[in-house]
Amino acid sequence: MQFPLFLTAVVACFASQVLALNMTFPAPIGLIQASDFLNSADPARTDCSTDCNLAQGTITACGSDDLCLCNDTMLTSIMSCETCMFQQLIADNRLPTDERTGLVSAITLYTGACTGVNHTSNLSAVALTPVLPANWDGPFGQGLNPALTAVSVIAATILGVGLITTVNTM
C-alpha cells in the first residue's frame, strides 16, 4: 500500500519540476511556459526584435532551470523587451493584440510564476517606463465621424435656437 503512495509522490514531484514556471493568461492564450512568454504575434514584437530576441535567447538557454529563468538579469532583460514593446504601442497609438505585448500584467504574471517557485526578485517594482515619441500628442479618440458630427451640430443648433426663441417670447 505504501509503494503506490510513494510512486504518486515521486511522479507529482517530477511533474511539478517540469511544469514549474507556467503562467496563465486570459483566453485565447491560456497556460504557457516561460519559453513562450515573449512569442507574441503583435507587430510591436517585430519592431523590438533586438531586445526581445536577446531575452528570448536567454530564456531558451535557461531551458527549464527555474533559478536561471527567474534571476535578476533575466527579469531585467524581459523588462527591457516589454518596455520596448510598450513604447512601440504608444508610438503606434494602438492597443496590443496579444496580452504578452508591453503590458505590466504580463510581467506581473512572470514574476508571480517566479515567486511560485520560491524565487523573489531584487527588482523593487514592476513598472514600464515609456519614452514618449517627439510627435506624440497624447491619446485622442473622437467618438463621432464627420457625418455624425454634422447631424449632432444641426440638432444642437435647432435645439438652441428653439430654446432661445421660447425664452424670448415669454
Number of C-alpha atoms within 10 A of each C-alpha: 5 7 8 9 10 11 11 11 12 12 12 12 11 11 11 12 14 14 13 18 24 21 22 14 16 8 8 8 12 9 12 14 16 23 19 15 20 19 15 16 13 18 15 23 26 13 13 19 15 12 19 23 17 15 23 22 11 18 23 14 13 17 12 18 14 19 14 16 23 25 15 15 15 18 22 14 19 23 22 20 25 29 23 26 29 25 21 24 21 20 18 12 13 10 13 20 12 18 19 24 29 27 18 18 15 19 21 15 17 23 21 17 21 23 14 13 17 12 16 14 15 9 12 6 8 13 15 18 13 15 13 13 12 7 7 11 8 10 8 7 6 7 8 10 8 10 8 11 13 12 11 13 11 12 11 12 12 11 12 12 11 12 11 10 11 10 9 8 6 5
